[in-house]
Amino acid sequence: MSLSARTPVPLPRTRWTILIPIVFVTYGLHYLDRTNTAQLFPHVDDDIPMSDTATGLAQGAAFIGYMLLQLPAVRAAHRFGPRRVVFWCMILWGLAATGTGLVQNMPQLVAMRFLLGLAEGPLIPLVILLLSRYFVSAERARSAAWFLLVLPITQVLGAPLTGLLLEHLNWRTVFLIEGLPPLVWAFVWLFVAADTPDRARWLKRSEGAAVTERVAAEEAVKAGEDRMRLALLVRQRLVWVLAALYFAGTGGSVGLILWLPTIIEDLSPHATPLEVGTMAALPSLVGAIAVVLAARWSDAHDNRRTPMLMGFGMATTALLVGTQLPDTLWAHMTVLAVAGGAVISTGGVLASIPGAALPPAAAAGALAVGNSFGAIGQFLGALLIGALRDATDGSRTVSYAVIAAMWGVGLAASALIPEPARAAASKAKASGPQGSLA
């Protein structure tokens, strides 16, 4: 008798206590290397003079590289396994991160950030692909939320740490120090991570088989072929909904994160680097709580649409309110904490949407397409805000309006997210007594 015919056995908790922490640290190092520029670039300007437009270009260059290897990396992962592909990506981005501390001019800076993005880009679709092999559908929003929780936590811990280092070291040394951990952690990842549950040394053979069978049983009932060609993939409506969501969500949020220290320094010019870093972490602190709560609610109700609408709706509204505020630091920090926390809350739910609707290979491909559009949004957000700050003498209102407009796109796209629970209920209602269509 197959496992699926018996009462389902509890799946091993070690997936949560070993795999999730390993993914958590890996993604945290990726995020720190990509966003520490928000605090470091104002100091880079001491050696390499840059306008706000040039700063936006240098920050955004990482996101152009970020989108180029998304789909090729997914294809490579299906051939060689996500474990090995992530390992080599980590080595390359560690070298690029440390290399940023050695640049001597603007072209070198842009090139190094481009290479960093090129190496880091494949990580999200590869991690989601890996998690889809270890977690069943009812767990995926939570598993994605726990590894994406590293984004706000990295900001909460990393921003003050970068500020503290800047009080004692120059920007070049900080880039070198913060770029070294991925070069060490890559070997920890290689030792602990496994492409499939049956290969994980930290799972018993019977546990690995139970996970594999439960996941396979779920995937067997999904419509569509597992091997989906790109030409067929891009015809799926869900892929373009994801593209809009990632363009809006990650584009707007990274635009906010990259320029937040500058906005804080404009409002509080006498703040120390540590104080700026601590205040810049507040939106992420709110988001760290909100992303877990949203994911738990989403899994419990099998509903992805509602938490996405609420997150984008609150974030957009908060920034529009911010355009009307006087130049008071804590009034703006309150609005930015609400806006940043609300949009961060959508992360775990968003990452679970492809796996809830598509087979693993197709889901990874759809996520790669969506993440590529997210990179475009991040590049445009960073560059556009910088250019408009130059054109408007550093206007915060314009910056808020740009980000709110991007999140407005996410709000509209959220209304198009399919809801598996309602779809299944409608199908059951339309079925006859024997389960066939009446």
SULCOR-V649992 format. One line per field, one symbol per residue. ss: DSSP state (H for helix, E for strand, - for the rest). psi: psi as a letter, one per 20 degrees, with the letter a starting at -180 (. if undefined). burial: 1 if it has 24 or more other ideal C-beta (glycine too) atoms within 12 Angstrom, else 0. Layout:
# SULCOR-V649992
ss = ???
psi = ???
burial = ???
This chain:
# SULCOR-V649992
ss = --HHH--------HHHHHHHHHHHHHHHHHHHHHH-HHHHHHHH-------HHHHHHHHHHHHHHHHH-HHHHHHHHHHH-HHHHHHHHHHHHHHHHHHHHH---HHHHHHHHHHHHHHH--HHHHHHHHHH----HHHHHHHHHHHHHHHHHHHHHHHHHHHHHH----HHHHHHHHHHHHHHHHHHHHHH----HHH-----HHHHHHHHHHHHHHHH---------HHHH---HHHHHHHHHHHHHHHHHHHHHHHHHHHHHHH-----HHHHHHHH-HHHHHHHHHHHHHHHHHHHH---HHHHHHHHHHHHHHHHHH------HHHHHHHHHHHHHHHH--HHHHHHHHHHH--HHHHHHHHHHHHHHHHHHHHHHHHHHHHHHHH----HHHHHHHHHHHHHHHHHHH-----HHHHHHHHHHHE-----E-
psi = prhhirppqpqpiihhiggghghggghghghghhiihhhhhhhhhhhnpprhghghggghhhhghhihjfghhgghhhgiphghghghgggghgghghhhiiqirghhggghhghghghhgigghhghgghiiiprgiihggghhhhihhghhhgghhghgggghhiirrhghggggiihghhghhhgghhgqqhqhiipijqqghgghgggggghhghhiqqqqhnpqghhgiiphhghggggghggghggghggghighggghghmijqrhggghghhighhgghhghhgggggggghjlohgghgggghgggggghhhhijqrmpghghhgghgggghghhhigggghigghhiqrgghgggghggghghhhghgghggggggghhghjlkphggggggghgghhghgghhijpqogghghggghhiqahjirp.
burial = 000000000011011101111111111111111111111111110001010101111111111111111111111111001111111111111111111110100100111111111111111111111111111111111111111111111111111111101100001101111111111011001101111110010110001101111111011001010001000010010110111111111111111111111111111000101011111111111111111111111110011111111111111111110110000010011011111111111111111111111111111111111111111111111111111110000101111111111111111011011111000000000000000000
